[in-house]
Amino acid sequence: QVQLVESGGGLVQAGGSLRLSCAASGRTFSSYAMAWFRQAPGKEREFVATISRGGSTTYYADSVKGRFTISRDNAKNTVYLQMNSLKPEDTTVYYCAARYLVAATGDDYNYWGQGTQVTVSS
C-alpha cells in the first residue's frame, strides 16, 4: 500500500512559478514510476508528466513541455513538479500517482493522491 500526499498548490499570477510536492509512504517508493495528472471539473483527467523509478527517464504532455519539470528524490520518497511560466489554462487540481515498475501516460496507475489546487490568475 502506498499513500500519496500532495502539497504546494496555491494562487499565482500568470508567468509565475509553483513547485508541487508529493510525499509517499512506505519503503518501496523506488519500485514505482510516478506521474502528475490534472483534472478540471467536468473534464477528463489529463496526463501532465511521468518519471521512471530511478529518475533517468521523463515524459511530458505537449501542453507543458518546456515549462514543467518532474523530478524525484528516492531518499525522501518524494516526487516534484516544478511549474514555470504558468498560464491561466493551467488552473485546475493536480494529482500525483504511482504505478508499479513501469511509467505510463494513461491513467492506469495503482495509487493516487488527494489532489492540490493550482490557480493561475491573468
Jmol script that loads the backbone (N, CA, C; Angstrom):
load data "model"
ATOM      1  N   GLN A   1       0.846  -1.191   0.000  1.00  0.00           N
ATOM      2  CA  GLN A   1       0.000   0.000   0.000  1.00  0.00           C
ATOM      3  C   GLN A   1       0.885   1.246   0.000  1.00  0.00           C
ATOM      4  N   VAL A   2       0.547   2.181  -0.835  1.00  0.00           N
ATOM      5  CA  VAL A   2       1.279   3.447  -0.933  1.00  0.00           C
ATOM      6  C   VAL A   2       0.289   4.583  -0.731  1.00  0.00           C
ATOM      7  N   GLN A   3       0.602   5.473   0.156  1.00  0.00           N
ATOM      8  CA  GLN A   3      -0.217   6.675   0.343  1.00  0.00           C
ATOM      9  C   GLN A   3       0.542   7.879  -0.184  1.00  0.00           C
ATOM     10  N   LEU A   4      -0.176   8.722  -0.908  1.00  0.00           N
ATOM     11  CA  LEU A   4       0.430   9.884  -1.542  1.00  0.00           C
ATOM     12  C   LEU A   4      -0.237  11.156  -1.041  1.00  0.00           C
ATOM     13  N   VAL A   5       0.572  12.137  -0.684  1.00  0.00           N
ATOM     14  CA  VAL A   5       0.045  13.404  -0.181  1.00  0.00           C
ATOM     15  C   VAL A   5       0.713  14.550  -0.940  1.00  0.00           C
ATOM     16  N   GLU A   6      -0.103  15.290  -1.698  1.00  0.00           N
ATOM     17  CA  GLU A   6       0.416  16.423  -2.461  1.00  0.00           C
ATOM     18  C   GLU A   6       0.408  17.698  -1.615  1.00  0.00           C
ATOM     19  N   SER A   7       1.283  18.603  -1.974  1.00  0.00           N
ATOM     20  CA  SER A   7       1.314  19.924  -1.359  1.00  0.00           C
ATOM     21  C   SER A   7       1.955  20.901  -2.345  1.00  0.00           C
ATOM     22  N   GLY A   8       1.832  22.182  -2.028  1.00  0.00           N
ATOM     23  CA  GLY A   8       2.498  23.195  -2.840  1.00  0.00           C
ATOM     24  C   GLY A   8       1.603  23.960  -3.792  1.00  0.00           C
ATOM     25  N   GLY A   9       0.342  23.571  -3.868  1.00  0.00           N
ATOM     26  CA  GLY A   9      -0.563  24.317  -4.726  1.00  0.00           C
ATOM     27  C   GLY A   9      -0.864  25.683  -4.148  1.00  0.00           C
ATOM     28  N   GLY A  10      -1.520  26.504  -4.952  1.00  0.00           N
ATOM     29  CA  GLY A  10      -1.870  27.843  -4.493  1.00  0.00           C
ATOM     30  C   GLY A  10      -2.261  28.744  -5.627  1.00  0.00           C
ATOM     31  N   LEU A  11      -2.268  30.041  -5.341  1.00  0.00           N
ATOM     32  CA  LEU A  11      -2.637  31.071  -6.310  1.00  0.00           C
ATOM     33  C   LEU A  11      -1.380  31.789  -6.773  1.00  0.00           C
ATOM     34  N   VAL A  12      -1.244  31.924  -8.076  1.00  0.00           N
ATOM     35  CA  VAL A  12      -0.078  32.593  -8.641  1.00  0.00           C
ATOM     36  C   VAL A  12      -0.514  33.381  -9.870  1.00  0.00           C
ATOM     37  N   GLN A  13       0.202  34.458 -10.166  1.00  0.00           N
ATOM     38  CA  GLN A  13      -0.108  35.227 -11.362  1.00  0.00           C
ATOM     39  C   GLN A  13       0.450  34.536 -12.599  1.00  0.00           C
ATOM     40  N   ALA A  14      -0.156  34.823 -13.721  1.00  0.00           N
ATOM     41  CA  ALA A  14       0.334  34.286 -14.988  1.00  0.00           C
ATOM     42  C   ALA A  14       1.805  34.657 -15.171  1.00  0.00           C
ATOM     43  N   GLY A  15       2.584  33.687 -15.639  1.00  0.00           N
ATOM     44  CA  GLY A  15       4.014  33.879 -15.793  1.00  0.00           C
ATOM     45  C   GLY A  15       4.819  33.475 -14.572  1.00  0.00           C
ATOM     46  N   GLY A  16       4.134  33.218 -13.478  1.00  0.00           N
ATOM     47  CA  GLY A  16       4.801  32.851 -12.246  1.00  0.00           C
ATOM     48  C   GLY A  16       5.127  31.370 -12.176  1.00  0.00           C
ATOM     49  N   SER A  17       5.622  30.950 -11.008  1.00  0.00           N
ATOM     50  CA  SER A  17       6.060  29.570 -10.806  1.00  0.00           C
ATOM     51  C   SER A  17       5.499  28.999  -9.513  1.00  0.00           C
ATOM     52  N   LEU A  18       5.344  27.698  -9.515  1.00  0.00           N
ATOM     53  CA  LEU A  18       4.988  26.940  -8.311  1.00  0.00           C
ATOM     54  C   LEU A  18       5.733  25.617  -8.364  1.00  0.00           C
ATOM     55  N   ARG A  19       6.010  25.058  -7.192  1.00  0.00           N
ATOM     56  CA  ARG A  19       6.563  23.711  -7.134  1.00  0.00           C
ATOM     57  C   ARG A  19       5.651  22.840  -6.287  1.00  0.00           C
ATOM     58  N   LEU A  20       5.119  21.821  -6.923  1.00  0.00           N
ATOM     59  CA  LEU A  20       4.298  20.843  -6.224  1.00  0.00           C
ATOM     60  C   LEU A  20       5.184  19.726  -5.691  1.00  0.00           C
ATOM     61  N   SER A  21       4.808  19.202  -4.537  1.00  0.00           N
ATOM     62  CA  SER A  21       5.489  18.062  -3.948  1.00  0.00           C
ATOM     63  C   SER A  21       4.480  16.965  -3.680  1.00  0.00           C
ATOM     64  N   CYS A  22       4.946  15.740  -3.739  1.00  0.00           N
ATOM     65  CA  CYS A  22       4.098  14.594  -3.425  1.00  0.00           C
ATOM     66  C   CYS A  22       4.929  13.645  -2.567  1.00  0.00           C
ATOM     67  N   ALA A  23       4.536  13.521  -1.320  1.00  0.00           N
ATOM     68  CA  ALA A  23       5.244  12.653  -0.388  1.00  0.00           C
ATOM     69  C   ALA A  23       4.562  11.292  -0.339  1.00  0.00           C
ATOM     70  N   ALA A  24       5.360  10.243  -0.455  1.00  0.00           N
ATOM     71  CA  ALA A  24       4.828   8.883  -0.470  1.00  0.00           C
ATOM     72  C   ALA A  24       5.206   8.140   0.802  1.00  0.00           C
ATOM     73  N   SER A  25       4.278   7.343   1.284  1.00  0.00           N
ATOM     74  CA  SER A  25       4.564   6.496   2.437  1.00  0.00           C
ATOM     75  C   SER A  25       5.140   5.171   1.947  1.00  0.00           C
ATOM     76  N   GLY A  26       5.651   4.403   2.862  1.00  0.00           N
ATOM     77  CA  GLY A  26       6.123   3.070   2.508  1.00  0.00           C
ATOM     78  C   GLY A  26       7.595   3.038   2.162  1.00  0.00           C
ATOM     79  N   ARG A  27       8.132   1.828   2.110  1.00  0.00           N
ATOM     80  CA  ARG A  27       9.555   1.640   1.886  1.00  0.00           C
ATOM     81  C   ARG A  27       9.897   1.306   0.451  1.00  0.00           C
ATOM     82  N   THR A  28       8.879   1.222  -0.411  1.00  0.00           N
ATOM     83  CA  THR A  28       9.127   0.738  -1.764  1.00  0.00           C
ATOM     84  C   THR A  28       8.919   1.824  -2.808  1.00  0.00           C
ATOM     85  N   PHE A  29       9.135   3.070  -2.429  1.00  0.00           N
ATOM     86  CA  PHE A  29       8.912   4.183  -3.352  1.00  0.00           C
ATOM     87  C   PHE A  29       9.688   4.003  -4.639  1.00  0.00           C
ATOM     88  N   SER A  30      10.901   3.520  -4.549  1.00  0.00           N
ATOM     89  CA  SER A  30      11.741   3.379  -5.741  1.00  0.00           C
ATOM     90  C   SER A  30      11.269   2.264  -6.673  1.00  0.00           C
ATOM     91  N   SER A  31      10.263   1.497  -6.265  1.00  0.00           N
ATOM     92  CA  SER A  31       9.684   0.470  -7.127  1.00  0.00           C
ATOM     93  C   SER A  31       8.592   1.022  -8.027  1.00  0.00           C
ATOM     94  N   TYR A  32       8.260   2.290  -7.835  1.00  0.00           N
ATOM     95  CA  TYR A  32       7.136   2.879  -8.544  1.00  0.00           C
ATOM     96  C   TYR A  32       7.569   4.007  -9.462  1.00  0.00           C
ATOM     97  N   ALA A  33       7.081   3.934 -10.700  1.00  0.00           N
ATOM     98  CA  ALA A  33       7.125   5.107 -11.548  1.00  0.00           C
ATOM     99  C   ALA A  33       6.100   6.093 -10.995  1.00  0.00           C
ATOM    100  N   MET A  34       6.388   7.374 -11.156  1.00  0.00           N
ATOM    101  CA  MET A  34       5.497   8.406 -10.617  1.00  0.00           C
ATOM    102  C   MET A  34       5.040   9.338 -11.729  1.00  0.00           C
ATOM    103  N   ALA A  35       3.904   9.940 -11.504  1.00  0.00           N
ATOM    104  CA  ALA A  35       3.360  10.835 -12.528  1.00  0.00           C
ATOM    105  C   ALA A  35       2.525  11.924 -11.883  1.00  0.00           C
ATOM    106  N   TRP A  36       2.315  12.959 -12.652  1.00  0.00           N
ATOM    107  CA  TRP A  36       1.370  14.017 -12.307  1.00  0.00           C
ATOM    108  C   TRP A  36       0.292  14.064 -13.375  1.00  0.00           C
ATOM    109  N   PHE A  37      -0.941  14.180 -12.915  1.00  0.00           N
ATOM    110  CA  PHE A  37      -2.101  14.378 -13.765  1.00  0.00           C
ATOM    111  C   PHE A  37      -2.831  15.622 -13.273  1.00  0.00           C
ATOM    112  N   ARG A  38      -3.747  16.106 -14.085  1.00  0.00           N
ATOM    113  CA  ARG A  38      -4.595  17.199 -13.646  1.00  0.00           C
ATOM    114  C   ARG A  38      -5.993  16.989 -14.180  1.00  0.00           C
ATOM    115  N   GLN A  39      -6.953  17.542 -13.461  1.00  0.00           N
ATOM    116  CA  GLN A  39      -8.342  17.363 -13.861  1.00  0.00           C
ATOM    117  C   GLN A  39      -9.164  18.556 -13.425  1.00  0.00           C
ATOM    118  N   ALA A  40      -9.798  19.175 -14.382  1.00  0.00           N
ATOM    119  CA  ALA A  40     -10.706  20.279 -14.111  1.00  0.00           C
ATOM    120  C   ALA A  40     -12.119  19.733 -13.932  1.00  0.00           C
ATOM    121  N   PRO A  41     -12.982  20.443 -13.211  1.00  0.00           N
ATOM    122  CA  PRO A  41     -14.358  19.976 -13.014  1.00  0.00           C
ATOM    123  C   PRO A  41     -15.059  19.747 -14.348  1.00  0.00           C
ATOM    124  N   GLY A  42     -15.667  18.574 -14.482  1.00  0.00           N
ATOM    125  CA  GLY A  42     -16.411  18.262 -15.681  1.00  0.00           C
ATOM    126  C   GLY A  42     -15.573  17.840 -16.859  1.00  0.00           C
ATOM    127  N   LYS A  43     -14.269  17.748 -16.652  1.00  0.00           N
ATOM    128  CA  LYS A  43     -13.383  17.353 -17.749  1.00  0.00           C
ATOM    129  C   LYS A  43     -12.665  16.054 -17.415  1.00  0.00           C
ATOM    130  N   GLU A  44     -12.134  15.417 -18.440  1.00  0.00           N
ATOM    131  CA  GLU A  44     -11.390  14.186 -18.231  1.00  0.00           C
ATOM    132  C   GLU A  44     -10.036  14.481 -17.592  1.00  0.00           C
ATOM    133  N   ARG A  45      -9.545  13.495 -16.879  1.00  0.00           N
ATOM    134  CA  ARG A  45      -8.227  13.624 -16.288  1.00  0.00           C
ATOM    135  C   ARG A  45      -7.177  13.686 -17.398  1.00  0.00           C
ATOM    136  N   GLU A  46      -6.216  14.561 -17.225  1.00  0.00           N
ATOM    137  CA  GLU A  46      -5.214  14.824 -18.260  1.00  0.00           C
ATOM    138  C   GLU A  46      -3.828  14.486 -17.738  1.00  0.00           C
ATOM    139  N   PHE A  47      -3.078  13.744 -18.519  1.00  0.00           N
ATOM    140  CA  PHE A  47      -1.694  13.424 -18.188  1.00  0.00           C
ATOM    141  C   PHE A  47      -0.847  14.691 -18.273  1.00  0.00           C
ATOM    142  N   VAL A  48       0.063  14.859 -17.305  1.00  0.00           N
ATOM    143  CA  VAL A  48       0.963  16.012 -17.308  1.00  0.00           C
ATOM    144  C   VAL A  48       2.418  15.577 -17.522  1.00  0.00           C
ATOM    145  N   ALA A  49       2.903  14.682 -16.659  1.00  0.00           N
ATOM    146  CA  ALA A  49       4.309  14.269 -16.732  1.00  0.00           C
ATOM    147  C   ALA A  49       4.492  12.966 -15.972  1.00  0.00           C
ATOM    148  N   THR A  50       5.514  12.206 -16.379  1.00  0.00           N
ATOM    149  CA  THR A  50       5.833  10.981 -15.672  1.00  0.00           C
ATOM    150  C   THR A  50       7.346  10.828 -15.563  1.00  0.00           C
ATOM    151  N   ILE A  51       7.787  10.063 -14.574  1.00  0.00           N
ATOM    152  CA  ILE A  51       9.203   9.850 -14.339  1.00  0.00           C
ATOM    153  C   ILE A  51       9.420   8.397 -13.957  1.00  0.00           C
ATOM    154  N   SER A  52      10.501   7.825 -14.464  1.00  0.00           N
ATOM    155  CA  SER A  52      10.805   6.427 -14.194  1.00  0.00           C
ATOM    156  C   SER A  52      11.256   6.221 -12.754  1.00  0.00           C
ATOM    157  N   ARG A  53      11.381   4.975 -12.375  1.00  0.00           N
ATOM    158  CA  ARG A  53      11.702   4.652 -10.984  1.00  0.00           C
ATOM    159  C   ARG A  53      13.006   5.284 -10.516  1.00  0.00           C
ATOM    160  N   GLY A  54      14.011   5.251 -11.360  1.00  0.00           N
ATOM    161  CA  GLY A  54      15.302   5.815 -10.985  1.00  0.00           C
ATOM    162  C   GLY A  54      15.440   7.288 -11.307  1.00  0.00           C
ATOM    163  N   GLY A  55      14.485   7.822 -12.048  1.00  0.00           N
ATOM    164  CA  GLY A  55      14.511   9.242 -12.378  1.00  0.00           C
ATOM    165  C   GLY A  55      15.224   9.579 -13.670  1.00  0.00           C
ATOM    166  N   SER A  56      15.710   8.575 -14.383  1.00  0.00           N
ATOM    167  CA  SER A  56      16.500   8.865 -15.576  1.00  0.00           C
ATOM    168  C   SER A  56      15.654   9.177 -16.792  1.00  0.00           C
ATOM    169  N   THR A  57      14.402   8.768 -16.779  1.00  0.00           N
ATOM    170  CA  THR A  57      13.530   8.962 -17.940  1.00  0.00           C
ATOM    171  C   THR A  57      12.298   9.756 -17.524  1.00  0.00           C
ATOM    172  N   THR A  58      12.014  10.783 -18.297  1.00  0.00           N
ATOM    173  CA  THR A  58      10.829  11.598 -18.070  1.00  0.00           C
ATOM    174  C   THR A  58      10.073  11.776 -19.374  1.00  0.00           C
ATOM    175  N   TYR A  59       8.799  12.089 -19.252  1.00  0.00           N
ATOM    176  CA  TYR A  59       7.969  12.319 -20.440  1.00  0.00           C
ATOM    177  C   TYR A  59       6.905  13.328 -20.060  1.00  0.00           C
ATOM    178  N   TYR A  60       6.618  14.243 -21.008  1.00  0.00           N
ATOM    179  CA  TYR A  60       5.704  15.336 -20.722  1.00  0.00           C
ATOM    180  C   TYR A  60       4.599  15.437 -21.771  1.00  0.00           C
ATOM    181  N   ALA A  61       3.473  15.938 -21.328  1.00  0.00           N
ATOM    182  CA  ALA A  61       2.430  16.314 -22.274  1.00  0.00           C
ATOM    183  C   ALA A  61       2.914  17.513 -23.072  1.00  0.00           C
ATOM    184  N   ASP A  62       2.482  17.602 -24.310  1.00  0.00           N
ATOM    185  CA  ASP A  62       2.907  18.716 -25.163  1.00  0.00           C
ATOM    186  C   ASP A  62       2.526  20.066 -24.557  1.00  0.00           C
ATOM    187  N   SER A  63       1.421  20.094 -23.843  1.00  0.00           N
ATOM    188  CA  SER A  63       0.917  21.354 -23.298  1.00  0.00           C
ATOM    189  C   SER A  63       1.816  21.937 -22.208  1.00  0.00           C
ATOM    190  N   VAL A  64       2.677  21.113 -21.615  1.00  0.00           N
ATOM    191  CA  VAL A  64       3.529  21.601 -20.526  1.00  0.00           C
ATOM    192  C   VAL A  64       5.018  21.479 -20.852  1.00  0.00           C
ATOM    193  N   LYS A  65       5.346  20.863 -21.960  1.00  0.00           N
ATOM    194  CA  LYS A  65       6.746  20.638 -22.310  1.00  0.00           C
ATOM    195  C   LYS A  65       7.497  21.962 -22.395  1.00  0.00           C
ATOM    196  N   GLY A  66       8.658  22.001 -21.756  1.00  0.00           N
ATOM    197  CA  GLY A  66       9.457  23.218 -21.747  1.00  0.00           C
ATOM    198  C   GLY A  66       9.112  24.166 -20.614  1.00  0.00           C
ATOM    199  N   ARG A  67       7.993  23.930 -19.946  1.00  0.00           N
ATOM    200  CA  ARG A  67       7.585  24.801 -18.829  1.00  0.00           C
ATOM    201  C   ARG A  67       7.602  24.050 -17.490  1.00  0.00           C
ATOM    202  N   PHE A  68       7.254  22.778 -17.512  1.00  0.00           N
ATOM    203  CA  PHE A  68       7.180  21.972 -16.299  1.00  0.00           C
ATOM    204  C   PHE A  68       8.343  20.979 -16.275  1.00  0.00           C
ATOM    205  N   THR A  69       8.800  20.673 -15.056  1.00  0.00           N
ATOM    206  CA  THR A  69       9.853  19.672 -14.874  1.00  0.00           C
ATOM    207  C   THR A  69       9.472  18.739 -13.729  1.00  0.00           C
ATOM    208  N   ILE A  70       9.464  17.446 -14.020  1.00  0.00           N
ATOM    209  CA  ILE A  70       9.201  16.451 -12.982  1.00  0.00           C
ATOM    210  C   ILE A  70      10.537  15.908 -12.501  1.00  0.00           C
ATOM    211  N   SER A  71      10.627  15.672 -11.200  1.00  0.00           N
ATOM    212  CA  SER A  71      11.844  15.104 -10.618  1.00  0.00           C
ATOM    213  C   SER A  71      11.443  14.295  -9.388  1.00  0.00           C
ATOM    214  N   ARG A  72      12.380  13.520  -8.885  1.00  0.00           N
ATOM    215  CA  ARG A  72      12.085  12.730  -7.698  1.00  0.00           C
ATOM    216  C   ARG A  72      13.332  12.600  -6.836  1.00  0.00           C
ATOM    217  N   ASP A  73      13.108  12.394  -5.559  1.00  0.00           N
ATOM    218  CA  ASP A  73      14.170  12.140  -4.602  1.00  0.00           C
ATOM    219  C   ASP A  73      13.788  10.852  -3.873  1.00  0.00           C
ATOM    220  N   ASN A  74      14.387   9.747  -4.275  1.00  0.00           N
ATOM    221  CA  ASN A  74      14.001   8.463  -3.695  1.00  0.00           C
ATOM    222  C   ASN A  74      14.414   8.354  -2.225  1.00  0.00           C
ATOM    223  N   ALA A  75      15.417   9.093  -1.826  1.00  0.00           N
ATOM    224  CA  ALA A  75      15.811   9.078  -0.410  1.00  0.00           C
ATOM    225  C   ALA A  75      14.759   9.752   0.468  1.00  0.00           C
ATOM    226  N   LYS A  76      14.003  10.666  -0.126  1.00  0.00           N
ATOM    227  CA  LYS A  76      12.963  11.384   0.618  1.00  0.00           C
ATOM    228  C   LYS A  76      11.557  10.902   0.270  1.00  0.00           C
ATOM    229  N   ASN A  77      11.469   9.882  -0.586  1.00  0.00           N
ATOM    230  CA  ASN A  77      10.155   9.363  -1.003  1.00  0.00           C
ATOM    231  C   ASN A  77       9.254  10.471  -1.536  1.00  0.00           C
ATOM    232  N   THR A  78       9.812  11.328  -2.354  1.00  0.00           N
ATOM    233  CA  THR A  78       9.064  12.495  -2.815  1.00  0.00           C
ATOM    234  C   THR A  78       9.273  12.705  -4.311  1.00  0.00           C
ATOM    235  N   VAL A  79       8.205  13.086  -4.971  1.00  0.00           N
ATOM    236  CA  VAL A  79       8.258  13.493  -6.372  1.00  0.00           C
ATOM    237  C   VAL A  79       7.814  14.952  -6.436  1.00  0.00           C
ATOM    238  N   TYR A  80       8.400  15.675  -7.377  1.00  0.00           N
ATOM    239  CA  TYR A  80       8.150  17.112  -7.511  1.00  0.00           C
ATOM    240  C   TYR A  80       7.658  17.451  -8.910  1.00  0.00           C
ATOM    241  N   LEU A  81       6.964  18.567  -8.999  1.00  0.00           N
ATOM    242  CA  LEU A  81       6.613  19.127 -10.295  1.00  0.00           C
ATOM    243  C   LEU A  81       6.893  20.619 -10.226  1.00  0.00           C
ATOM    244  N   GLN A  82       7.967  21.021 -10.873  1.00  0.00           N
ATOM    245  CA  GLN A  82       8.307  22.440 -10.971  1.00  0.00           C
ATOM    246  C   GLN A  82       7.550  23.027 -12.142  1.00  0.00           C
ATOM    247  N   MET A  83       6.735  24.029 -11.879  1.00  0.00           N
ATOM    248  CA  MET A  83       5.899  24.616 -12.914  1.00  0.00           C
ATOM    249  C   MET A  83       6.301  26.071 -13.106  1.00  0.00           C
ATOM    250  N   ASN A  84       6.816  26.383 -14.285  1.00  0.00           N
ATOM    251  CA  ASN A  84       7.234  27.739 -14.630  1.00  0.00           C
ATOM    252  C   ASN A  84       6.361  28.287 -15.744  1.00  0.00           C
ATOM    253  N   SER A  85       6.422  29.583 -15.927  1.00  0.00           N
ATOM    254  CA  SER A  85       5.654  30.245 -16.998  1.00  0.00           C
ATOM    255  C   SER A  85       4.198  29.803 -16.990  1.00  0.00           C
ATOM    256  N   LEU A  86       3.612  29.829 -15.826  1.00  0.00           N
ATOM    257  CA  LEU A  86       2.247  29.339 -15.676  1.00  0.00           C
ATOM    258  C   LEU A  86       1.256  30.200 -16.441  1.00  0.00           C
ATOM    259  N   LYS A  87       0.229  29.534 -16.957  1.00  0.00           N
ATOM    260  CA  LYS A  87      -0.815  30.179 -17.736  1.00  0.00           C
ATOM    261  C   LYS A  87      -2.164  29.976 -17.049  1.00  0.00           C
ATOM    262  N   PRO A  88      -3.122  30.836 -17.291  1.00  0.00           N
ATOM    263  CA  PRO A  88      -4.450  30.638 -16.692  1.00  0.00           C
ATOM    264  C   PRO A  88      -5.047  29.266 -17.012  1.00  0.00           C
ATOM    265  N   GLU A  89      -4.754  28.745 -18.203  1.00  0.00           N
ATOM    266  CA  GLU A  89      -5.286  27.428 -18.561  1.00  0.00           C
ATOM    267  C   GLU A  89      -4.646  26.278 -17.796  1.00  0.00           C
ATOM    268  N   ASP A  90      -3.627  26.564 -16.994  1.00  0.00           N
ATOM    269  CA  ASP A  90      -3.051  25.542 -16.113  1.00  0.00           C
ATOM    270  C   ASP A  90      -3.847  25.405 -14.819  1.00  0.00           C
ATOM    271  N   THR A  91      -4.822  26.267 -14.637  1.00  0.00           N
ATOM    272  CA  THR A  91      -5.640  26.233 -13.424  1.00  0.00           C
ATOM    273  C   THR A  91      -6.468  24.968 -13.357  1.00  0.00           C
ATOM    274  N   THR A  92      -6.259  24.198 -12.311  1.00  0.00           N
ATOM    275  CA  THR A  92      -7.035  23.002 -12.061  1.00  0.00           C
ATOM    276  C   THR A  92      -6.471  22.290 -10.835  1.00  0.00           C
ATOM    277  N   VAL A  93      -7.006  21.098 -10.536  1.00  0.00           N
ATOM    278  CA  VAL A  93      -6.475  20.281  -9.458  1.00  0.00           C
ATOM    279  C   VAL A  93      -5.429  19.324 -10.019  1.00  0.00           C
ATOM    280  N   TYR A  94      -4.289  19.262  -9.342  1.00  0.00           N
ATOM    281  CA  TYR A  94      -3.187  18.401  -9.764  1.00  0.00           C
ATOM    282  C   TYR A  94      -3.074  17.211  -8.816  1.00  0.00           C
ATOM    283  N   TYR A  95      -2.889  16.036  -9.417  1.00  0.00           N
ATOM    284  CA  TYR A  95      -2.805  14.795  -8.656  1.00  0.00           C
ATOM    285  C   TYR A  95      -1.483  14.097  -8.959  1.00  0.00           C
ATOM    286  N   CYS A  96      -0.866  13.528  -7.937  1.00  0.00           N
ATOM    287  CA  CYS A  96       0.257  12.637  -8.205  1.00  0.00           C
ATOM    288  C   CYS A  96      -0.244  11.202  -8.155  1.00  0.00           C
ATOM    289  N   ALA A  97       0.488  10.326  -8.832  1.00  0.00           N
ATOM    290  CA  ALA A  97       0.080   8.940  -8.952  1.00  0.00           C
ATOM    291  C   ALA A  97       1.311   8.052  -8.998  1.00  0.00           C
ATOM    292  N   ALA A  98       1.140   6.812  -8.519  1.00  0.00           N
ATOM    293  CA  ALA A  98       2.224   5.838  -8.508  1.00  0.00           C
ATOM    294  C   ALA A  98       1.812   4.604  -9.288  1.00  0.00           C
ATOM    295  N   ARG A  99       2.729   4.125 -10.114  1.00  0.00           N
ATOM    296  CA  ARG A  99       2.464   2.938 -10.927  1.00  0.00           C
ATOM    297  C   ARG A  99       3.616   1.956 -10.717  1.00  0.00           C
ATOM    298  N   TYR A 100       3.273   0.725 -10.413  1.00  0.00           N
ATOM    299  CA  TYR A 100       4.299  -0.257 -10.088  1.00  0.00           C
ATOM    300  C   TYR A 100       5.188  -0.538 -11.297  1.00  0.00           C
ATOM    301  N   LEU A 101       6.459  -0.338 -11.130  1.00  0.00           N
ATOM    302  CA  LEU A 101       7.537  -0.667 -12.059  1.00  0.00           C
ATOM    303  C   LEU A 101       7.646   0.239 -13.294  1.00  0.00           C
ATOM    304  N   VAL A 102       6.591   0.349 -14.073  1.00  0.00           N
ATOM    305  CA  VAL A 102       6.732   0.966 -15.392  1.00  0.00           C
ATOM    306  C   VAL A 102       5.877   2.222 -15.510  1.00  0.00           C
ATOM    307  N   ALA A 103       6.482   3.292 -16.019  1.00  0.00           N
ATOM    308  CA  ALA A 103       5.753   4.531 -16.232  1.00  0.00           C
ATOM    309  C   ALA A 103       4.805   4.402 -17.414  1.00  0.00           C
ATOM    310  N   ALA A 104       3.775   5.230 -17.401  1.00  0.00           N
ATOM    311  CA  ALA A 104       2.804   5.232 -18.485  1.00  0.00           C
ATOM    312  C   ALA A 104       2.149   6.605 -18.553  1.00  0.00           C
ATOM    313  N   THR A 105       1.581   6.903 -19.710  1.00  0.00           N
ATOM    314  CA  THR A 105       0.879   8.177 -19.854  1.00  0.00           C
ATOM    315  C   THR A 105      -0.621   8.026 -19.668  1.00  0.00           C
ATOM    316  N   GLY A 106      -1.112   6.808 -19.687  1.00  0.00           N
ATOM    317  CA  GLY A 106      -2.512   6.561 -19.374  1.00  0.00           C
ATOM    318  C   GLY A 106      -2.740   6.631 -17.879  1.00  0.00           C
ATOM    319  N   ASP A 107      -3.988   6.622 -17.462  1.00  0.00           N
ATOM    320  CA  ASP A 107      -4.278   6.807 -16.041  1.00  0.00           C
ATOM    321  C   ASP A 107      -4.428   5.494 -15.282  1.00  0.00           C
ATOM    322  N   ASP A 108      -3.843   4.426 -15.785  1.00  0.00           N
ATOM    323  CA  ASP A 108      -3.919   3.140 -15.080  1.00  0.00           C
ATOM    324  C   ASP A 108      -2.810   3.046 -14.039  1.00  0.00           C
ATOM    325  N   TYR A 109      -2.847   3.957 -13.103  1.00  0.00           N
ATOM    326  CA  TYR A 109      -1.901   3.978 -12.006  1.00  0.00           C
ATOM    327  C   TYR A 109      -2.516   3.319 -10.787  1.00  0.00           C
ATOM    328  N   ASN A 110      -1.653   2.780  -9.941  1.00  0.00           N
ATOM    329  CA  ASN A 110      -2.120   1.985  -8.816  1.00  0.00           C
ATOM    330  C   ASN A 110      -2.608   2.837  -7.640  1.00  0.00           C
ATOM    331  N   TYR A 111      -1.945   3.962  -7.421  1.00  0.00           N
ATOM    332  CA  TYR A 111      -2.273   4.791  -6.255  1.00  0.00           C
ATOM    333  C   TYR A 111      -2.330   6.254  -6.668  1.00  0.00           C
ATOM    334  N   TRP A 112      -3.238   6.973  -5.986  1.00  0.00           N
ATOM    335  CA  TRP A 112      -3.456   8.385  -6.293  1.00  0.00           C
ATOM    336  C   TRP A 112      -3.478   9.208  -5.010  1.00  0.00           C
ATOM    337  N   GLY A 113      -3.009  10.444  -5.130  1.00  0.00           N
ATOM    338  CA  GLY A 113      -3.137  11.378  -4.030  1.00  0.00           C
ATOM    339  C   GLY A 113      -4.492  12.061  -4.048  1.00  0.00           C
ATOM    340  N   GLN A 114      -4.692  12.944  -3.092  1.00  0.00           N
ATOM    341  CA  GLN A 114      -5.991  13.607  -2.954  1.00  0.00           C
ATOM    342  C   GLN A 114      -6.096  14.869  -3.807  1.00  0.00           C
ATOM    343  N   GLY A 115      -4.992  15.327  -4.331  1.00  0.00           N
ATOM    344  CA  GLY A 115      -5.001  16.484  -5.219  1.00  0.00           C
ATOM    345  C   GLY A 115      -4.657  17.783  -4.513  1.00  0.00           C
ATOM    346  N   THR A 116      -4.121  18.719  -5.277  1.00  0.00           N
ATOM    347  CA  THR A 116      -3.822  20.059  -4.775  1.00  0.00           C
ATOM    348  C   THR A 116      -4.222  21.071  -5.842  1.00  0.00           C
ATOM    349  N   GLN A 117      -4.881  22.135  -5.411  1.00  0.00           N
ATOM    350  CA  GLN A 117      -5.426  23.124  -6.344  1.00  0.00           C
ATOM    351  C   GLN A 117      -4.340  24.108  -6.767  1.00  0.00           C
ATOM    352  N   VAL A 118      -4.274  24.328  -8.059  1.00  0.00           N
ATOM    353  CA  VAL A 118      -3.414  25.368  -8.625  1.00  0.00           C
ATOM    354  C   VAL A 118      -4.309  26.362  -9.361  1.00  0.00           C
ATOM    355  N   THR A 119      -4.171  27.631  -9.020  1.00  0.00           N
ATOM    356  CA  THR A 119      -4.949  28.673  -9.660  1.00  0.00           C
ATOM    357  C   THR A 119      -4.006  29.739 -10.202  1.00  0.00           C
ATOM    358  N   VAL A 120      -4.122  29.993 -11.499  1.00  0.00           N
ATOM    359  CA  VAL A 120      -3.267  30.982 -12.161  1.00  0.00           C
ATOM    360  C   VAL A 120      -4.148  32.136 -12.610  1.00  0.00           C
ATOM    361  N   SER A 121      -3.897  33.307 -12.084  1.00  0.00           N
ATOM    362  CA  SER A 121      -4.703  34.477 -12.421  1.00  0.00           C
ATOM    363  C   SER A 121      -4.082  35.218 -13.600  1.00  0.00           C
ATOM    364  N   SER A 122      -4.940  35.801 -14.409  1.00  0.00           N
ATOM    365  CA  SER A 122      -4.459  36.527 -15.601  1.00  0.00           C
ATOM    366  C   SER A 122      -4.199  37.985 -15.291  1.00  0.00           C
TER     367      SER A 122
END
end "model"
wireframe off; spacefill off
backbone 0.3
color backbone group
